Amino acid sequence: MNFDVKGGAGRRGRGGAGGYTVVELMMVVVIIGLGSVVAAGTLMQSRKTGVLIDATREAYNIFSMARSRALLRSHAVRIFIDANEASGGMRMDESTTTSCNDFPSSATDTAHDGSINYGIMRLDLLSSRFRPISNNVVYLKTLKVGGATQTSASLCVNRRGRVLVLAGSAWTTLTGKVQLQFQRKEGGTDAGVLREVSFAQGGVAKIGVGKP
């Protein structure tokens, strides 16, 4: 039996089926590196958008919970909305009676044991939860009550589910709906789409994509 010495393992070791060249290995490393960069960028963008969606959902939850508590507990529930970018957010309080004028204050909520229903639910847009990434900020860009732009608003959902708006010192029936538009800023510039939460008469909340 004869063996062909010229065509054996030595040739495969120099780039044939049995091994890889240095150039091929470098190309694999480069491809993996590029894939990692793209994946990291996609993950970061997804996280930034996710924070905006979280803020929108939390606002929706506050509206929905206000209506549920008012109907189930037969107490008036107040929602305070602050559209100031430097202090923006929402807070939900429960009245001690069926009246929209009997709400507790932070000064009386000293025990923090749930006996005084002040700040039952909150949306604090200045917290680290909504600013986990440097130069990425979520803020309440627009607040409209009955079609009119406001910087703040106090709403009351009574025990029948009707929505009232504080105008001066009196509560009046909401005409139309309340609209909140959340926006994300990246490096001081608006980025991405607007996310909107609306709250109509009767306590019906909806979520969607807003228009500038």
N, C-alpha and C positions, 0 to 999 in steps of 0.2 A: 504494500500500500504506500502511495506517494503523497507527500504533503506539499502544498504550495506555500512556501514561506513568505513570498512577496504580498500575498493578498490577505493575510490574517489579521490578528487583533491590533497590530501596530497601526494599520491604516485607519481603523475605526476610532482609535484613541486620538487621532489627529483631526477630528471633526466629522467623522462618519456617524453611524447610528449609535455608537457606544458612548458619545460624550458631547460636550458643548464647548464652543470657543469662548474666549474672554469677551469678545464683542457681543455675542448672543446673550451672555449673562448680564452684561451692562445694559443691554436693551430691555431685558426683563425688569431690572431694577428701576430703570427710568419709567417704564410703563406703570409699575406698582406705585412709584412716587407720585406720578401725575394723577393716578386714580385716587390716591389718598388726599391730595390737595383738593380735587373736585368734590370728593365726599365730605371733607371738612367744611368747605364753603357752603355746600347744600345743607348740612346739618346746622350750621350757624344761622343761615337765613331762615330755616324752619323754626329755630328757637325764637328768633326775633318776631316772626309772624305769630308764633304760638302765644307769646306774651300779650299781643294785641287782642287775639281771639279770647284769651282768658279774661281780660278786662271787660270785654263785651258780654261774655257769658255771665260774669259776676253781676253786672248791672241788670241783666235780664233776670237773674235769680232774685235780686233784691225786689224788683217790681212784682215778680210772681209770688214771692213769699209775703209781701205786704198785703196783697189781695187775699191770700189764703188765711193769714192770721186775722185779718179784719172780719172775714166771714165766719171763721170757725170759733173765734173767741168773743165775737160781738163787741170788739173794742176798735176805736179808730187807730189807724196806723199812719205815721208821718214818714215821708221820705224827703230828706234835704239833699239838694244837688248843688255842688260848687264847681263851676266851670272855669275857675281861675287856674291857669297852668301852674302857678307857684304853690297852690294849695288845693288842687282839684281832688274831687272824690264824691262819695255818696254815703249817707248814713240813714239807717232806718230805726225809728223809735216807736214804741207802742204807748198809746194813751192809757191813763189810769181809769178812764171811763169811756163812754161812747162818743164823747165830745172831742172835736179837733183842737180844743183849747186847753186840754189837761195833759200836756206832755211833760215828762220829767226832764231835767237838765243834767249836764255833766257835773254840776256842783252838788246835786243831790245823790249822784251815783258814786258814793264813797265806799260802799261795801264790796261792790263788784261781785255780788253773789247771785245775780239774776233776779233779785226781788224787785229791782227797779229796772224797767225795760227801756233803758237808754242805750243806743248804739247796739241793737240786737244783731244787725248785720252792717258791715262797713266795706267800702271800696276805697282804699287809700292808694291813689296813683303815685304818691311820692315814696312809697315803701320799696325796699330792695326787691321785693317779689316782682314788681313790674319794671324794675330797672336792673336786671341781673347782668346786663352786658354794657360795657363802657360805651358812652355816646349813643345809647339806644334808649329812647324815652317814649312812653305811652302817655298821652294826655287827652283830655276831653276838649276836642277842637270846637264843637258847636253844641249849644243847648238851645232848643226852641220849644216854647210853650204856646200852643195854639197858633203856631206859625210865626211867632215873634221871637227874635233872638234875645236871650237873657244871659246874664253872667252868673246867676244863681236862681234857685227856685225851691219853694217849700210846697210839697203836695201832701194831701191827706186822703186816705182811702177809708171811707166810713164803713160801718158794719153792714151796709147793704151793697158794698162793692163800688159805690160811686166815688169818682175822683174829684177832689176839690183842689183849688190853687189859692195860695195866700196872696192877696192883692192888698198891700198896705197892712191894715189890721183886721181885714175881713176875709173869710173863706168864700170863694166863688166857684161855681161849677165849671169844670174844665170843658172848654169848647175845642173840639178837634183832638189833638194828641200831643204828647210830649216826645221830642226827638233828641236823642243823644248820639253824637257822631264822635267816635274815637279814632285817633290818628297816631301813627308812629313817627317819631323824629329820629333821624340818624345823623349825628354830627351837626345838629341844629337845623336840618332841612327835612321837610316832610317826605316820607318814603312809604311806598306801598299804597294799598287801597284803604278807603274809609270803611269802618265797621259801624253799623248803626243799630241802635236799640230804640224801639218806639213803644209808647205806653198810652193806649187809647182809653177813652171813657168806658167805664165798666171794668177797668182793671185788666185789660187784655194786653199782654206784652208780646212783641215780635222782635226777631233778630234778622239782620240782613246786611247787604253791602250798601253803603251810603253813597251819595253823590255830592261833590264839592259845592 
